[in-house]
């Protein structure tokens, strides 16, 4: 069985943002794509934001992750996916098939496909959208090989819902390269993020594939579990007594830095 790996979240990133100067390409409803800087980086990041998160907020989160950590890890292509309007993604309004098609076309332009890395990060209800995307890839034999290049970080999300195609099945988990089930814990107030048990359950379901990461903080300021939930996005959430999605995703700065401590 995979082990639980603790992280102490006390080192903050304080870089300046390039968000204001980066142009995003419209892919389909709820999905945009950008190459933030012309360089040799070719690996791919796909960010699936949580429930009700707007497109611009998701784009900002993706850029901040890239600036703080992933640029130096070879990431050069970014996708931002807005949050689902329903907690369980019942409306299926985000066109994950369009994302799959755009990604397939992008891969045609990338050389040395054997060493390509795709990092998928999904927060909260964004995990349902990510699983739907994985399901779309799995239904097309031409796309199935893409799953084997994906390292998946599920940030205090879920395993399944009643909405068709939103379950991380054993078949899908076996096809992904790596899976990390990430939850947070505030050591000062002794509060865990709401989906801690779900993340630990994922390890029990797929022990050969999933590694749990417990992201610890002793200076988040959180007084509530939903604040700790947003700690996966923002190392110093704006509302200690709940969550403020707009500010935690969109107002990322020196005082409220993006959280990147879970990346391996």
URBELSUL-V428638 format. One line per field, one symbol per residue. ss: DSSP state (~ for helix, > for strand, _ for the rest). psi: psi as a letter, one per 30 degrees, with the letter a starting at -180 (. if undefined). A space follows every 50 residues. Layout:
ss: ???
psi: ???
This chain:
ss: ___>>>>>__________~~~___>>>>__>>>>________>>>>>>__ ____~~~~~~~~~~~~~~~~~~~_>>>>>>>______________~~~~~ ~~~~~~~~____~~~__>>>>>>__~~~~~~~~~~~~~~____~~~~__> >>>>>______________~~~~~~__>>>>>>>>>____>>___~~~~~ ~~~~~____>>>>>>>>_______~~~~~~___>__________~~~~~~ _______>______
psi: kklkjkkjifkkkgllkgefgkkkkkeakgklkljfkjafkflkkjkjll kgkleeeeeeeeeeeeeeefefggkfkkkkkllkfkeghefhfkifeeee eeeeeefffklhffgkkkkkkkkbffeeeeeeeeeeeffjfffefeeffk kkjjjhblellfkkggkjleeeefflelkkjkllkjfefhkllfgeeeee eeeeeiffekkkkjjkkggfgkgkefeeefffekfikejfgbkjeeeeef ikaefilkkgffk.
